[in-house]
Amino acid sequence: MDITTTKENNHIEIERVVDDVEKQRSPPQEPRPDGGDEVGVDYSKRAQWLRAAVLGANDGLLSTSSLMMGVGAFRSDVKIMVLTGIAGMVAGASSMAIGEFVSVYSQYDIEVAQMRRDGLKNGTGSGGEEEKKKKKGLPSPAKAAAASASAFVVGAVVPLLAAAFIKKYTVRLGVVVGASSLALVGFGLLGAYLGRAPYVKSSLRVLVGGLAAMGITFGISKLVGTAGLAT
């Protein structure tokens, strides 16, 4: 009886250890906003396209609005202000696309080279079916470039539309700042929602940074214009 009891106790203990190991191996489930369990969602995998989209839109908004505010500091003509914004939008979108393409392509080359080294190390060689499947899962440089450029244009359109139909100088500047601020809060909330980050903290961080960028650009441009360096 003692031997039988000991075996049963050992069997129960082994089952408990196995259950504990399985629980540790199982990934934690993140709660959904509606209270349910969202299984199989890895928010870290969203970082690649989320970074390109949200940062692209923020860059487009801030670069264009700050550029327009800088020109508006010493030029009251709406035509000059809008044309400056359009030039900044085209230049910025092109720069974002090229930069993202080069960056993602470099990452792609590194991943492919590592796959080939792993294949040679494991004896499977390079160019096999497994390597082809892994390549399909890598980020596309062309898609990343297109996403960055498109997002930049979306952000840049906000201050352009805000300034295009307002002729009065002071009102135009105020509308550009107001529209840009609302868009910054919106982008911050969108990024927080998609990444499951704190809403208030994310939106305030984006808003404060954007207002600081516009204010610094306006202030420095105003000083340059007052000093007579810009005619």
Secondary structure, DSSP 8 states (H G I E B T S, - for coil): -HHHHHHHHHHHHHHHHHHHHHHHHS---EE-TTSSEE-S--GGGGHHHHHHHHHHHHHHHHHHHHHHHHHHTT---HHHHHHHHHHHHHHHHHHHHHHHHHHHHHHHHHHHHHHHHHHHHHT--SS-HHHHHHHHTS--HHHHHHHHHHHHHHHHHHHHHHHHT--SHHHHHHHHHHHHHHHHHHHHHHHHHHHT--HHHHHHHHHHHHHHHHHHHHHHHHHHHHTT---
